[in-house]
């Protein structure tokens, strides 16, 4: 199943009255992420700065970056799905040009995460943006 777009996620979350329902929706998004092969869960792919284990693998398909992500925590898999809606199957310039802070602010996400989860989310975004910048540099 394909993940929804960022706009679809924003629309879907606007229907929920409380954060308990929003968390359930985010967790359900994480269930739709493709499984990461165990062989890809290596220290090189592990994101530092996350409370939970988070792995990111990237492949370049023509000019687009395809990410495979995973976590050992269900809520973090959900957060990864929210991030993937913004970044997966995009060009490096689309990734670096996307205003993720505005996206998270519109979701009202960081206010409802623990400080350690919020920092982990920032680490995930930073890792993806670093990958995109390196990909831009090697292509250009």
Residue pairs with C-beta under 8 A, 6 or more apart in sequence:
1 32
3 29
3 32
3 33
3 81
3 84
3 85
3 88
4 12
4 29
4 85
5 85
6 85
6 86
6 103
8 85
9 29
9 82
9 85
9 107
10 106
10 107
12 25
13 22
13 25
13 107
16 22
16 25
19 112
22 112
23 75
23 78
26 75
26 78
26 79
26 81
26 82
27 74
27 75
27 77
27 78
28 78
29 78
29 81
29 82
30 71
30 74
30 75
30 76
30 77
30 78
30 79
30 80
30 81
31 74
31 77
32 81
33 69
33 70
33 77
33 80
33 81
33 84
34 68
35 70
36 55
36 57
36 68
36 69
36 70
40 55
40 57
40 68
40 70
41 53
41 55
41 70
42 55
45 55
45 56
45 57
46 53
46 54
46 55
47 54
47 55
47 56
47 120
47 123
47 124
47 127
48 123
49 119
49 120
49 122
49 123
49 126
50 71
50 76
50 119
50 120
50 123
50 124
51 73
51 114
51 116
51 117
51 119
51 120
52 71
52 72
52 73
52 76
52 120
53 71
53 72
53 73
54 69
54 70
54 71
54 76
54 80
54 120
54 123
54 124
55 69
55 70
55 71
56 67
56 68
56 69
56 124
56 127
56 128
56 131
57 67
57 68
57 69
58 65
58 66
58 67
58 68
58 131
58 135
59 65
59 66
59 68
60 66
60 135
63 91
63 92
63 139
64 89
64 90
64 91
65 87
65 88
65 89
65 90
65 91
65 92
65 95
65 131
65 132
65 135
66 88
66 89
67 84
67 87
67 88
67 128
69 80
69 83
69 84
70 77
70 80
71 77
71 80
75 117
76 117
76 120
79 109
79 113
79 117
79 121
79 124
80 124
82 107
82 109
83 100
83 121
83 124
83 125
83 128
86 98
86 100
86 103
87 95
87 98
87 128
87 132
90 98
92 132
92 133
92 135
92 136
92 139
93 132
93 136
95 128
95 129
95 132
96 129
96 132
96 133
96 136
100 125
104 110
104 121
109 121
110 118
110 121
113 121
